[in-house]
Amino acid sequence: MAGRFTYSRWDGTQKGFDLDADGLFDQLTDDVLYHGDVNAALRRLLNDGVRDRNGERLPGLREMLDRLREQRRLRLDRHDLGGVYQEIADELNDIVDEERHAIEQATAAAERSGDERRASAARDSAADRNFRLGVLPDDLAGKVRELSVYDFESGDARRRFEQLLDKLRQQLMQQAFDQLSSSMQSVSGAEMQRTKDMMAALNEMIERRMRGDDPGFDDFMAQYGDFFPEDPRDLDELLQQLARRMAAMQAMLNSMSPEQRAQLQQLSDQLLSDMDLRWQMDQLGRNLQQLLPEMGWGQQYGFEGSDPMGMAQAMQTMQELGDLDQLENLLRNAASPGALAEADMDRVRDLLGDDAAQSLDHLAQLTRMLEEQGLIQQKEGRLELTPNGLRKIGSNALRDVYSKLTNDRMGQHQIDALGQGHERTYETKTYEFGDPFNLDLQRTIRNALSRRAVLGPDEQTPVKLSPEDFEIERTEHVTRSSTVLMLDLSMSMPMRDNFLPAKKVAMALHSLITSQFPRDYMGLIGFSETAYTLTVAQLPEVSWDFAYGTNMHHGFTLARQMLARQSGTKQIIMITDGEPTAHITAGGDVYFNYPPVSATVEATLREVVRCTREGIRINTFMLDADSGLRSFIEKLTAINRGRAFFTNHETLGDYVLVDFIEHKQRVARGRSARRAG
């Protein structure tokens, strides 16, 4: 039968999908850039929570763990395990009181009959029964044992006692079989025998599994599936269900005082000894502990409340506490969002509420969503950025930097002058004397045909061209820049909160160049104690170096070598927060000293001179510049004629991107002026 759907007009209040990969990746960008680890970034996102596209926050694992601890505390502070015995004791005492009342009524009736022999027998029987009731053991197991062989005067009291025994047996059996009472309406006769057969078959199936043989799960479920209404899909799921309940029972025993534990154990032995189930139950417990040792069989809880719990409530509470423990363990050890999919969402909803279950379900989908969008991929057991993810990181960084800029500060990278070049603008114009003869044949012939139509039918084919038909392609000047970005990776960068903004600028600049100026070249160099080249793929994962030293000398050397293989205008953009404190000696060793020594400064400036001779401009962006750095940069700019910017981590992106685009425009204007001259 086809489903029915109701549609309504969009009024702006309806909400769409809660979470999408792009929005999720936006929230990961800064963390990935700062720490360079997709796995760690996802883990922190899991802990902190996420915001969906509607701006609503989904709680993270940290908040869920707090809720779990609160739910555990509420149960432990409220309840008292002593109620398990009090409930049974109260019921037994009530049965005994009813029996005493029946004895009194029977004796009084015999006295009123006038039959002395009957009255005498009634008095003797009453004395014997009252004596036996008076010497009943104080412990529950002993009291149950004596009442089991006691000859009740009251039929109602006997029925109540037998019903209590059946109820207790079922509750004890329910430590393994949650729905046993619905499958076994009575604990005697054929149904009890079938229960024993099921237990024996279950233990045999488990033992076959442990031997490595086919356990025969399908055959077992075909015969005894009504004992397991949860309908487990396989033996592993069945064993998990059984172990969960038996571990809860064991945790309840572990949480009791020694006296309470002994009483319950004796009561269990008393109730189950005549059913031939004790051995099967014990065997099942041993098998499950061997197969699933991680279920917390030794767990115990410290109940400090005053609200007594009955047997059924106590077992339910222990299962809930066990579920809270397992869920907490899952959340604490989830190495990736995908691991959260193992949680039973229905159980999470019962324990923590709908919002927690919804959030956990969303969090479990994070990795899958990002993988399906091609942003991350599994590689050798770890998550890594794909090329698409790398571009997305750069695009996000560029967007974040640009969002801080006002329109009047940014140009559109347009060049007004038109002339001969290598790049078509896909526009045409009427030919004028002196224009390059880049003829657009299609438009030229169309002009000729249009002119013939105006002239009339006397004009014959072939089409005759005249100079006024000529239409040429427009071209634009093409400027190419080669840029090397030198990024300071010394330890002072993260210490002063400069690392993330600097790395974001590097990603933004790369994204700008590849998307808007694809013919430009961009190289990357990281420098601290030494300098080294970086690829774009390495940039998101690069972190600061745990080494002392700011080796600009080595960085300039590598940058100059990289630019020697490139064409166009050449520049170095250096982002740093410290003066040069290291250089490469003639022997190839690294020399470091703080404060800087003259040998380091001189070696660095000599490399600046080499860059200047090769037409390389050095533009420096100084973060938190002190007097020493300012003094050095003044010497550098005096030699190189580059520019220096004193900025901070909040405005760094503005300065770098604006300067880069203005540099492009200046070069373009300069070339246009030279061509016009």
C-alpha positions, 0 to 999 in steps of 0.5 A, a space after each residue: 500500500 502506497 504511503 501518504 504524504 502531506 505537503 504544505 507551503 514553505 512559510 520560513 518556519 519549517 526546518 530542513 535537514 539537520 546536518 550536512 557535510 559542508 556545515 560539518 566540515 566548516 566546524 572542523 576547519 580551524 581544528 584541522 589547521 591548528 592540530 593537523 590531524 583529521 582524526 583528532 579534530 573529529 574526536 574533539 568535535 565529538 566531545 564538544 558537540 556540533 551545530 546543525 544548519 538551523 543553528 541548534 546545538 547537538 550535545 557532544 560526548 562530554 555532555 552525554 557522559 555528564 548525563 550518564 554520571 547524573 543518571 547513575 548518581 540518581 539511582 544510587 542516591 535514591 535506592 536501597 538494596 535491602 528492599 529486595 529482602 524486605 519485600 519477600 519478608 513482608 509477603 511471607 509475614 503477611 502469609 503467616 499472619 493469614 495462616 494464624 488467623 485461619 488457625 484461630 478461626 478453625 479453633 473457635 469454630 470447633 469450640 462452638 460446635 459443642 463436640 469436645 473431641 473436635 474441639 480437643 483435636 482443633 486445640 492440639 492442631 492449633 498448638 502444633 501449627 502455632 509452634 511451627 510458625 513460632 520457630 520459623 527461621 529468621 532467614 528468608 531461605 530457611 523460612 521458605 524451606 520450612 513453609 514449603 513442608 508446612 501443612 497450611 490450615 488456610 487454603 488461601 495462605 497456601 495458594 499465596 505462598 505457592 504464588 510467591 514461590 512461582 514469582 520468585 522463581 520466575 524473577 530469578 530465572 529472569 536474570 537470564 531470560 527477560 521475557 520468561 514469565 510470558 513464555 512460561 506461565 507456570 513453573 511446573 509440569 511440561 513447561 518447566 521441563 521444556 525450560 530445562 530442555 532449552 537451558 541444556 540446548 543453550 549450553 550445548 550450543 555455546 560449548 559447540 561455539 567454544 570448540 569451533 564447531 557449528 553451533 546450530 543457532 538456526 535450529 535452536 531458535 526454530 525450537 526455542 525462539 519463543 523464549 527470546 522475543 527480542 528475536 536475536 539475529 545471530 548467536 553473538 547477539 543472543 549471548 550479548 542479551 543473556 550476558 547483559 542480564 546475568 551480569 546485572 544479577 551478578 552486580 546486584 549480588 556484588 553490591 550487597 552486604 555479605 549477609 544479604 548476598 548469603 541470604 539471596 544465594 540460599 534463597 535461590 538454591 532453595 527455590 531452584 534446587 528442585 527444578 534441576 535448573 541450578 546446574 544449568 544456570 550455573 553452567 550458563 553463567 560460567 560459559 558467558 563469563 568465559 566468552 564475554 569477560 568484558 561485560 563487567 562481571 565484577 562490577 558493584 555499586 554503592 547504594 546510599 538511598 533509603 527507597 527500598 527496591 523489590 526484587 524485580 525493581 532491583 534487577 531492572 535497576 541493575 540492568 540500567 546501571 549496567 547499560 549506563 556503564 557499557 554506554 559510558 565505556 563505549 563513549 569514552 573509547 570511541 576513537 571515531 564517530 563510526 564507533 558510536 554506531 554500535 550503541 543501541 539507540 533505543 536504549 540510549 533513548 530510554 536512559 538519556 532521552 530523545 535528544 541524546 539519542 538523536 545527537 548520538 545518531 548524528 554523531 555516528 554518521 559524521 565520518 560516513 557523511 564526510 567520506 560520501 562527500 569525498 572530503 576525507 578517506 580511510 588510509 592505513 587505518 587513519 582518516 586523511 583529507 582527500 584532494 577535495 577536502 584539501 580544496 575545501 579547507 583552503 576555500 573555508 580559510 579564504 572565506 573566513 579571511 575575506 569575510 573580515 574585509 570590507 568591499 572598499 578595501 578589496 579590488 576586483 582584480 580587473 585590468 582596464 587596459 586591453 591589448 595584445 596578449 595571450 588570453 581571450 576575453 571571449 568578446 569582440 570589437 570592430 577592427 580599427 587601424 593598428 589593432 592586432 589582426 586576430 580575426 573572429 571569422 564567425 562574427 566577420 562573415 555574419 556581418 557580411 551576410 547582414 550587409 548583403 541582406 540590406 543591399 538586396 538580392 542583386 548581391 550574389 554568392 560567394 560572400 564578399 567581405 569588405 573592411 567594415 565587416 572585420 571583427 576581431 577578438 579582444 584580448 587581455 594582458 596576462 600577468 604571472 606572479 611567482 610567490 613563495 610563502 615562508 611560514 614561521 613554525 617556531 614554538 613562539 608562534 603557538 605560544 602567542 596565538 599566531 600559529 592558526 591565523 598564519 596557517 589559515 592565511 597560507 591555506 587562503 592564499 593558496 586557494 586564492 591563487 589556484 582558483 583566481 590566478 591558476 597560471 601563478 606559482 606558489 611555493 611553501 616553506 616552513 622554517 624554524 631551526 632549519 627550513 624545508 619545503 612543503 607541499 600543499 597536501 602537507 600544509 593542513 597537517 603541518 604543525 609547529 616544530 618543537 625546536 629553538 631557532 628562527 632560520 630565515 637565512 635557510 628559508 630565503 636560500 630555499 625560496 630563491 632556489 625555488 623561484 629561480 625555476 619560475 617566470 614572471 614577477 617574483 616575490 617572497 611573503 614571509 610571516 614571522 613573529 621573531 628575529 633571525 636566531 639561526 643560520 647555516 654555517 659554511 660547513 653546513 651546520 645549524 648555528 643557533 643563538 639567542 639573542 641573535 649574534 651578528 654572524 646570523 644577521 649578516 648571513 641572513 642579509 647576504 641572502 637578502 642581497 642575493 634575492 634582490 639581485 635576482 629581482 625577488 621582492 621580500 614582503 614581511 608580515 611581522 606578528 607582535 614585533 619587538 624592537 629587535 625584529 623591527 630593527 632587522 626588518 628595517 635593514 632587510 627592506 632597505 636592501 630589498 625595497 620590499 615592504 614590511 607590515 606590522 600586524 597581529 593575528 587578528 588582521 594578518 589575513 587582511 594584510 596578506 591577501 590585500 597586498 597580494 592582490 594589489 601587487 598583481 594590480 600594480 604589476 598589471 598596470 605597469 605592464 599596460 603603461 609600458 605597452 602604451 608607451 
